Amino acid sequence: MHEYTQSDALRKHMYAVEDAMRAYARKFGESEEEWAVTGILHDFDYEKYPTMPDHPLRGSAILAEHGYPEAIRTAILGHASYTNVPRESLLAKTLYACDELCGFISAVAVIRPNKIMDLEVSSVRKKLKDKAFAKNVSREDIDLGTKELGVPLEEHIRFVIEAMRADAERLGLKP
């Protein structure tokens, strides 16, 4: 990831998704390492190939060359809806559900005095309604991802906040 990604902000986003994926792997009784690797690598190619469909198609090819399993590559391909790769596995559904939400939670937390440390679900929900706030974050992807994962939105937000809070220092979200 560091070889391909120089941006500190993008690295922190990938760390946040890694944290959420690792926490969900524990919850679902899945492989923490596989899920964490999927989270941390999902956008590794974005700086070099920022346009669709290059991202994540080129990244998937690079991962294949390095021997990463198909399950990880398929989940990463599925996190970009325009690839038309169906999100059939729990791994793929979870990645899609966590990606945009992690970005949004980070955007909410960074403007607060105590960052993520006292962030509440209600604050995230309120900001989700403000279309001018973090306008590049797709609310539709957050809603669809939550539905595909099959969890209530408030529960999903709470779970991801807690996963990110546990790694607040690395994410730059500790006051």
Wavefront OBJ file of the C-alpha trace (Angstrom):
o trace
v 0.000 0.000 0.000
v 2.757 2.454 0.880
v 4.523 1.685 -2.393
v 1.516 2.943 -4.370
v -0.017 5.493 -1.987
v 1.804 8.638 -0.911
v -1.165 10.700 0.300
v -1.471 10.680 4.081
v -5.215 11.303 3.814
v -5.748 8.330 1.504
v -3.593 6.112 3.704
v -5.662 7.109 6.738
v -8.837 6.295 4.829
v -7.502 2.843 4.011
v -6.466 2.329 7.643
v -9.999 3.279 8.732
v -11.529 0.772 6.327
v -9.010 -1.808 7.544
v -10.144 -1.151 11.137
v -13.819 -1.511 10.265
v -13.199 -4.662 8.230
v -11.124 -6.256 10.992
v -13.858 -5.501 13.541
v -16.550 -6.955 11.287
v -14.419 -10.062 10.676
v -14.326 -10.622 14.447
v -18.076 -10.060 14.686
v -18.842 -12.476 11.853
v -16.223 -15.079 12.803
v -14.234 -14.541 9.602
v -10.501 -14.240 8.933
v -9.316 -10.967 10.438
v -6.198 -10.921 8.296
v -8.034 -11.505 5.012
v -10.633 -8.877 5.835
v -8.038 -6.371 7.082
v -5.932 -6.839 3.938
v -9.032 -6.270 1.803
v -9.773 -3.052 3.659
v -6.270 -1.663 3.544
v -5.730 -2.490 -0.141
v -9.117 -1.495 -1.571
v -7.864 1.912 -2.795
v -4.115 1.262 -3.027
v -4.112 1.970 -6.783
v -6.221 5.134 -6.645
v -3.374 7.675 -6.831
v -1.823 6.031 -9.887
v -5.132 5.193 -11.590
v -7.784 7.638 -10.308
v -10.231 7.342 -13.183
v -12.805 4.684 -13.783
v -12.543 1.933 -14.752
v -8.764 1.971 -14.206
v -9.402 2.042 -10.461
v -9.818 -0.687 -9.260
v -9.330 -2.833 -12.383
v -5.614 -2.108 -12.702
v -5.159 -2.611 -8.993
v -6.849 -5.998 -9.193
v -4.439 -7.047 -11.931
v -1.492 -5.930 -9.781
v -2.856 -7.863 -6.808
v -3.303 -10.957 -8.996
v 0.346 -10.693 -10.111
v 1.338 -10.665 -6.436
v -0.741 -13.738 -5.638
v -3.606 -12.180 -3.681
v -6.640 -14.471 -3.490
v -9.585 -14.073 -5.814
v -11.952 -13.407 -2.900
v -10.004 -10.290 -1.949
v -9.714 -9.089 -5.541
v -13.409 -9.688 -6.231
v -14.422 -7.759 -3.107
v -12.169 -4.867 -4.119
v -13.599 -4.849 -7.642
v -17.125 -4.848 -6.202
v -16.518 -1.777 -4.051
v -16.712 0.281 -7.259
v -20.244 -0.201 -8.582
v -19.253 0.819 -12.117
v -17.217 -2.404 -12.489
v -20.518 -4.333 -12.394
v -18.824 -6.991 -10.251
v -21.585 -8.308 -7.990
v -21.072 -8.159 -4.255
v -22.046 -11.726 -3.415
v -19.724 -12.588 -0.521
v -20.027 -11.218 2.982
v -16.491 -9.864 2.516
v -17.527 -7.869 -0.564
v -20.734 -6.573 1.023
v -18.883 -5.481 4.137
v -16.170 -3.663 2.201
v -18.778 -1.769 0.197
v -20.723 -0.921 3.363
v -17.637 0.358 5.179
v -15.824 2.298 2.459
v -17.902 5.459 2.095
v -19.052 5.395 5.715
v -15.464 5.419 6.994
v -14.743 8.441 4.836
v -17.841 10.200 6.072
v -17.189 9.444 9.742
v -13.646 10.774 9.340
v -15.004 13.978 7.796
v -17.413 14.460 10.707
v -14.822 13.616 13.360
v -12.068 15.872 12.038
v -14.147 19.042 12.588
v -15.025 18.220 16.201
v -12.954 19.361 19.206
v -12.673 15.818 20.582
v -12.509 14.285 17.108
v -13.857 10.724 17.158
v -13.481 10.232 20.907
v -16.998 11.411 21.771
v -18.610 11.183 18.334
v -22.206 9.981 18.538
v -24.346 8.260 15.924
v -26.797 11.178 16.052
v -24.061 13.606 14.943
v -23.217 11.424 11.961
v -26.903 11.052 11.050
v -27.377 14.822 11.246
v -24.416 15.461 8.934
v -25.658 12.803 6.497
v -28.731 14.980 5.939
v -26.569 18.006 5.133
v -25.890 17.501 1.415
v -23.318 20.316 1.379
v -21.170 18.569 4.008
v -18.629 16.097 2.554
v -20.549 16.345 -0.697
v -18.204 13.910 -2.469
v -19.277 11.096 -0.158
v -22.117 9.164 -1.731
v -25.058 8.910 0.643
v -26.607 6.452 -1.821
v -23.586 4.133 -1.479
v -23.823 4.336 2.310
v -27.534 3.474 2.215
v -27.128 0.683 -0.334
v -24.113 -0.776 1.438
v -25.938 -0.863 4.752
v -28.942 -2.552 3.146
v -26.758 -5.115 1.363
v -24.973 -5.868 4.636
v -28.355 -6.306 6.301
v -27.793 -4.167 9.360
v -29.691 -1.100 10.577
v -27.927 2.141 9.654
v -27.584 3.348 13.258
v -26.043 0.030 14.314
v -23.622 0.125 11.382
v -22.569 3.704 12.120
v -22.032 2.888 15.820
v -20.007 -0.212 14.987
v -17.739 1.629 12.539
v -17.236 4.568 14.922
v -16.138 2.145 17.648
v -13.758 0.337 15.290
v -12.207 3.620 14.181
v -12.095 5.033 17.721
v -9.905 2.122 18.800
v -7.292 3.311 16.250
v -7.898 7.055 16.597
v -4.254 8.024 16.900
v -3.133 6.343 13.655
v -6.190 7.770 11.900
v -5.400 11.297 13.062
v -8.721 11.428 14.896
v -7.493 11.822 18.462
v -7.532 15.324 20.007
l 1 2 3 4 5 6 7 8 9 10 11 12 13 14 15 16 17 18 19 20 21 22 23 24 25 26 27 28 29 30 31 32 33 34 35 36 37 38 39 40 41 42 43 44 45 46 47 48 49 50 51 52 53 54 55 56 57 58 59 60 61 62 63 64 65 66 67 68 69 70 71 72 73 74 75 76 77 78 79 80 81 82 83 84 85 86 87 88 89 90 91 92 93 94 95 96 97 98 99 100 101 102 103 104 105 106 107 108 109 110 111 112 113 114 115 116 117 118 119 120 121 122 123 124 125 126 127 128 129 130 131 132 133 134 135 136 137 138 139 140 141 142 143 144 145 146 147 148 149 150 151 152 153 154 155 156 157 158 159 160 161 162 163 164 165 166 167 168 169 170 171 172 173 174 175
